[in-house]
Amino acid sequence: MLTNVEKHTIYDIQQNLNKETVVQRLSEISDKYCIKMEMWQPYKDAVKTVHAKLSLIRFK
């Protein structure tokens, strides 16, 4: 699930959250300034691929 934490809204719910899907979806979201996420390596790689300069916040 991709959400906007600040606005408390859902961007999208995907059944497939492999790196390629996450990269594609992150590329389509324009209003991001940091990423709060589960620190699973494919997610981290996807964020670095799309937005290397964004801050990553660990989700527990």
C-alpha positions as CSV (number, residue, x, y, z in Angstrom):
1,M,0.0,0.0,0.0
2,L,1.3,3.4,-0.9
3,T,0.0,6.2,1.3
4,N,0.4,9.9,1.8
5,V,1.2,10.0,5.6
6,E,0.8,13.8,5.8
7,K,-2.7,13.9,4.2
8,H,-3.8,10.5,5.6
9,T,-4.8,9.2,2.2
10,I,-4.0,6.1,0.1
11,Y,-2.2,6.5,-3.2
12,D,-2.6,3.0,-4.4
13,I,-2.9,-0.6,-3.3
14,Q,-1.0,-3.1,-5.4
15,Q,-1.0,-6.9,-5.2
16,N,2.5,-7.1,-6.7
17,L,5.0,-5.0,-4.8
18,N,8.2,-6.2,-6.4
19,K,10.9,-3.6,-7.2
20,E,9.7,-2.9,-10.8
21,T,6.1,-2.2,-9.7
22,V,7.3,0.1,-6.8
23,V,9.7,2.0,-9.2
24,Q,6.9,2.5,-11.7
25,R,4.4,3.7,-9.1
26,L,6.8,6.0,-7.3
27,S,7.7,7.6,-10.6
28,E,4.0,8.6,-11.0
29,I,3.7,10.3,-7.6
30,S,5.0,13.9,-7.7
31,D,4.4,15.3,-4.3
32,K,6.9,13.4,-2.2
33,Y,9.6,14.8,-0.1
34,C,10.5,11.8,2.1
35,I,9.7,8.1,2.1
36,K,8.5,6.2,5.1
37,M,8.8,2.6,4.4
38,E,9.4,-0.9,5.6
39,M,13.2,-1.4,5.1
40,W,12.9,-4.4,2.8
41,Q,15.9,-4.3,0.4
42,P,13.8,-4.3,-2.8
43,Y,11.8,-1.3,-1.5
44,K,15.0,0.6,-0.6
45,D,16.4,-0.1,-4.0
46,A,13.3,1.1,-5.7
47,V,13.3,4.4,-3.8
48,K,17.0,4.9,-4.6
49,T,16.3,4.2,-8.3
50,V,13.6,6.8,-8.5
51,H,14.5,9.4,-5.9
52,A,18.0,9.0,-4.6
53,K,18.0,12.3,-2.8
54,L,14.8,11.7,-0.7
55,S,15.1,10.9,3.0
56,L,14.1,7.4,4.1
57,I,12.2,7.0,7.4
58,R,12.1,3.5,8.8
59,F,8.6,2.1,9.3
60,K,8.3,-0.3,12.3
